[in-house]
Amino acid sequence: MEQKFKVNQMLTAKNTGFVEKIYAVSKDGQPFDLLEVSLLLHYQVLTMEQLRALIVEHAIDCELHETGHTCRVSLKTTADAEKFIAHIAPLYNQILL
């Protein structure tokens, strides 16, 4: 499947080493953060239970931060970020133009 986005940059927290943001750009040039998974939940691409199951299935070490209608992921290592990009990020293809 062709990716409808390109990963530009990963930002890690200085004090924890967690990957806090993975910046990507859609084909039409719109920037977004792959770790802001609220869009996937909002457009019903997956549920929170399905997200948790994918995280466990692919052994992605992370923390989920839910605040109201917002849900973000913090990844423990860049290796976890690579797994996230390979297995969960392609779900964005379903909502990107």
Buried (B, 14 or more C-beta within 10 A) or exposed (E): EEBBBEBEEBEBEEEEEBBBBBBBBBEEEEEBBBBBBBBBBEEEBBEEEEBEEBBEEEEBEBEEEEEEEEBBBBBBBEEBBBBBBEBBBEBBEEBBE
